[in-house]
């Protein structure tokens, strides 16, 4: 019997492998194409994780079939996507931790309504900030100054983070004095950003808390579940995703324009509502350093709904800093996780 002969199953698997390998490369290219060009590229970016899993399965399949010569296509496809993979998975770093100059955290607080009460959520966030010795805390979807529980939030964080600026749903709490700040709402959107200049020792640091346009997927699913009593139509789902991706593509350019005018050590943190396979993430990563890729470990995910696998919250910095630590906490305080980073000044 000739064990090297391709069976019909092998021929079918070879066709599937070819399609999956090409798809993985094309999907990766989607991150380089603005969503303004249309929903095709947005959709390709979204399915990249699934396509990569299929490419990995193809490698395993051909090795199990004792045909290593067939793994070159999916292997090349996976190698072409190492940039995406490194933004989601990092091997543990066993080096001794370097001392940090600044400990930063970001959280979309979901209006402190994720737990049984606002007070319980506030206390949980304050406890995490204390335990992690946070010195700068960016909050999106926080409480406005007119909210009945805002004073409780300020008091709960005051011992560790006595300085605060807040506008609408954005807040930056700081251990160090705040020199000035400014707030902006994106055009035709309720999403926004808040920046503050903070004195850290002899340095002035600019921190920007960002909340880009929501994906709209979870709210759309909830609406259809309650009003239509059924699943969201695929065309409606992808239409919503495409529209909001275009909005985020415009919003990220505004954030990068702000970064370009900043001559200070810069930290940009928050809820970007986009994954590492997206155009939005690539634009940020091309200009600033993603802390997880430098100092993170494990499988990174920051958003609990939609399968608890999405990474949409980030901490970036410019070349005036280096990351020496990066963690996403397990504390249940919101539908998002708290993301923390330790940074050193580059002297």
C-alpha positions in Angstrom: 0.0 0.0 0.0 1.3 3.5 -0.9 1.1 5.6 2.2 2.2 8.7 0.3 -0.8 8.7 -2.0 -3.3 11.4 -1.4 -6.7 10.1 -0.4 -9.9 12.0 -1.4 -10.0 13.3 2.2 -6.4 14.6 1.8 -7.4 16.4 -1.4 -10.3 18.0 0.3 -8.2 19.0 3.3 -5.6 20.5 0.9 -8.2 22.7 -0.7 -9.5 23.8 2.7 -5.9 24.5 3.9 -5.2 26.6 0.8 -8.4 28.7 1.3 -7.8 29.1 5.0 -4.1 30.1 4.5 -5.0 32.7 1.8 -7.9 34.0 4.0 -5.5 34.5 7.0 -3.2 36.6 5.0 -6.0 38.7 3.5 -7.7 39.1 6.9 -4.4 40.5 8.3 -4.3 43.0 5.4 -7.6 44.3 6.6 -5.9 46.1 9.5 -4.1 48.3 7.0 -7.3 49.4 5.1 -9.5 52.1 6.6 -13.1 51.0 7.4 -14.2 53.9 5.2 -13.6 51.6 2.2 -16.5 49.4 3.2 -17.8 46.5 5.3 -15.8 43.8 3.6 -12.5 44.9 5.2 -14.2 45.4 8.6 -15.7 41.9 8.4 -12.3 40.3 7.4 -10.7 41.9 10.4 -13.4 40.5 12.7 -13.0 36.9 11.5 -9.2 36.9 11.7 -9.1 35.0 15.1 -11.4 32.2 13.7 -9.3 31.9 10.5 -6.1 31.7 12.5 -7.6 28.9 14.6 -8.4 27.0 11.5 -4.8 27.6 10.2 -3.5 26.1 13.4 -5.8 23.2 13.1 -4.6 22.6 9.6 -1.0 22.4 10.8 -2.0 19.8 13.5 -4.0 17.9 10.9 -1.2 17.5 8.4 1.3 16.6 11.1 -1.1 14.0 12.4 -1.4 12.7 8.8 2.4 12.5 8.7 2.6 15.0 5.8 4.8 17.8 7.1 5.3 19.1 3.6 1.7 20.4 3.7 2.1 22.7 6.7 4.1 25.4 4.9 1.0 27.3 3.7 -0.8 27.6 7.1 2.6 28.1 8.8 3.3 31.1 6.6 -0.2 32.4 7.2 0.4 32.2 11.0 3.8 33.8 10.7 2.3 36.7 8.8 0.0 37.2 11.7 2.6 37.2 14.5 1.9 40.9 15.1 -1.7 40.2 15.9 -0.9 37.1 17.9 1.6 39.0 20.1 -1.1 41.6 20.9 -3.2 38.8 22.3 -0.8 36.2 23.7 2.5 36.6 25.4 4.7 34.0 27.1 5.3 34.6 30.9 8.2 36.9 31.7 10.3 35.3 34.4 12.7 38.2 34.8 12.8 40.0 38.2 10.5 43.0 38.1 12.2 46.3 37.5 11.2 49.2 39.8 8.6 51.5 38.2 8.2 55.3 38.3 4.5 55.3 37.7 1.6 52.8 38.1 -1.3 53.4 35.8 -4.8 51.8 35.5 -7.7 52.2 33.2 -11.3 50.9 33.4 -14.6 51.4 31.7 -16.6 51.5 34.9 -20.0 50.8 33.2 -21.4 53.6 35.4 -20.6 51.5 38.5 -23.8 49.6 37.8 -22.4 46.1 37.1 -22.6 44.8 40.7 -25.6 44.8 43.0 -25.2 48.4 43.9 -23.2 51.5 42.9 -21.6 51.6 46.4 -20.4 48.0 46.1 -18.8 48.7 42.7 -17.1 51.9 44.0 -15.7 50.0 47.0 -14.4 47.2 44.8 -12.6 49.6 42.4 -11.1 51.5 45.3 -9.9 48.3 46.9 -8.2 47.2 43.6 -6.6 50.7 43.3 -5.2 50.4 46.9 -4.0 46.8 46.5 -2.2 47.6 43.1 -0.8 50.9 44.4 -2.3 52.7 41.4 -1.0 56.3 41.0 -3.0 57.3 37.9 -6.4 55.9 37.2 -8.4 56.6 34.0 -12.1 55.9 34.2 -14.5 55.9 31.3 -18.3 55.7 31.8 -17.6 56.9 35.3 -20.1 58.9 37.4 -20.7 62.5 36.5 -20.2 65.2 39.2 -24.0 65.5 39.5 -24.5 61.8 40.3 -25.6 61.2 43.9 -22.7 58.7 44.5 -19.9 60.9 42.9 -18.8 62.2 46.3 -18.6 58.6 47.6 -16.4 57.7 44.6 -14.1 60.6 45.2 -13.9 59.9 48.9 -13.2 56.2 48.3 -10.2 57.0 46.1 -9.0 60.1 47.9 -6.6 58.4 50.3 -4.6 57.0 47.4 -5.6 59.4 44.6 -6.4 62.8 46.1 -6.4 64.8 42.8 -9.2 64.4 40.3 -10.5 66.0 37.1 -13.8 64.9 35.7 -16.0 65.8 32.7 -19.2 64.0 31.9 -18.4 60.3 32.1 -14.6 60.7 32.0 -12.4 61.0 35.1 -8.7 60.9 35.9 -7.7 60.3 39.5 -4.1 61.0 40.4 -1.7 60.7 43.3 0.2 63.7 41.9 -0.9 67.3 41.4 -2.8 68.1 38.2 -1.6 71.2 36.4 -4.2 71.5 33.7 -6.7 69.5 31.7 -9.1 69.6 28.8 -12.1 67.6 27.6 -13.5 66.9 24.2 -16.5 65.1 22.8 -16.1 63.5 19.4 -18.2 65.0 16.6 -21.6 63.3 16.2 -21.0 61.0 19.1 -21.5 60.8 22.8 -18.0 59.3 23.1 -15.2 61.4 24.4 -11.7 61.9 25.8 -10.1 63.7 28.7 -6.5 64.7 29.1 -4.5 66.0 32.0 -1.0 67.2 32.6 0.3 65.8 35.9 3.4 66.6 37.9 5.4 63.5 38.7 8.5 64.4 40.6 10.5 66.7 38.3 8.5 65.6 35.3 5.3 66.6 33.7 3.3 63.8 32.2 0.3 64.0 29.9 -2.3 61.2 30.3 -5.3 60.8 28.0 -8.3 58.8 29.0 -10.1 57.6 25.8 -13.5 56.1 25.1 -14.0 55.5 21.4 -17.3 54.6 19.6 -19.0 51.5 20.9 -19.2 48.4 18.6 -23.0 48.4 19.2 -23.1 44.6 19.1 -24.2 43.9 22.6 -26.9 46.6 22.7 -28.2 45.4 19.4 -28.4 41.8 20.6 -30.2 43.0 23.7 -32.7 45.0 21.7 -33.5 42.1 19.4 -33.7 39.7 22.3 -36.3 41.8 24.2 -38.2 43.4 21.3 -38.0 41.0 18.4 -37.6 37.8 20.5 -35.0 36.5 18.1 -31.4 36.8 16.9 -30.0 39.8 15.1 -30.1 39.5 11.3 -26.6 39.1 9.9 -26.9 42.2 7.6 -28.1 44.4 10.5 -25.2 43.1 12.7 -22.5 43.7 10.1 -24.0 47.1 9.1 -23.8 48.2 12.7 -20.3 47.0 13.1 -19.1 48.6 9.9 -20.7 52.0 10.7 -19.2 52.1 14.2 -15.8 51.0 12.8 -15.8 54.0 10.4 -16.6 56.3 13.3 -13.7 54.9 15.4 -11.3 55.2 12.5 -12.0 59.0 12.4 -11.9 59.3 16.2 -8.5 57.6 16.5 -7.0 60.2 14.1 -8.1 62.9 16.5 -6.4 61.1 19.4 -3.2 60.7 17.3 -3.3 64.4 16.3 -3.4 65.2 20.0 -0.4 62.8 20.6 1.5 64.5 17.7 1.2 67.9 19.4 2.4 66.6 22.8 6.1 67.1 23.6 5.6 65.6 27.1 5.9 62.0 28.3 2.6 60.6 27.1 0.2 57.9 28.3 -3.0 57.1 26.3 -5.3 54.6 28.1 -8.9 53.6 27.8 -11.7 51.7 26.1 -11.0 51.7 22.3 -13.8 49.3 21.5 -11.7 47.6 18.8 -9.6 44.4 18.8 -5.9 44.0 17.9 -6.9 42.9 14.4 -8.5 46.3 13.6 -7.5 49.4 11.7 -7.9 51.5 14.9 -5.5 49.3 16.9 -2.9 49.3 14.1 -3.0 53.1 13.9 -2.3 53.4 17.6 0.3 50.7 17.7 2.2 52.3 14.8 2.6 55.5 16.7 2.7 54.4 20.4 3.9 51.4 22.3 1.3 48.8 23.4 2.2 47.8 27.0 1.0 44.2 26.7 3.3 43.4 23.8 6.3 44.6 25.9 5.5 43.5 29.4 2.3 41.4 29.4 1.9 37.7 29.7 -0.7 35.1 29.0 -3.9 35.4 27.0 -5.1 39.0 27.1 -8.8 39.8 27.3 -10.5 42.8 28.8 -14.2 42.6 28.0 -16.4 40.0 29.7 -19.5 39.8 27.4 -19.4 38.2 23.9 -17.5 35.2 25.0 -15.1 36.9 27.4 -12.3 36.7 24.8 -12.1 40.3 23.4 -9.3 42.7 24.1 -10.6 46.2 23.6 -9.0 48.2 26.5 -5.4 49.3 26.2 -2.6 51.3 27.8 -0.1 53.0 25.3 2.8 55.2 25.9 5.3 57.2 23.8 9.1 56.8 23.7 9.6 58.8 26.9 8.5 55.7 28.9 9.3 52.0 28.9 6.8 49.4 30.2 8.1 47.2 33.0 4.8 45.6 33.9 1.4 45.1 32.5 -1.5 43.1 34.0 -5.3 42.8 33.5 -6.9 42.2 36.9 -9.5 39.5 37.7 -11.5 41.8 40.0 -15.2 41.8 39.0 -16.1 45.5 39.1 -17.6 46.1 35.6 -18.3 44.4 32.3 -14.7 45.5 31.5 -11.6 44.4 33.4 -9.2 46.8 35.1 -6.0 47.1 33.0 -2.8 48.1 34.9 0.7 49.1 33.8 4.0 49.9 35.4 6.2 52.4 33.6 9.7 53.8 33.9 10.9 57.1 32.6 13.6 56.9 29.9 16.3 59.1 31.4 
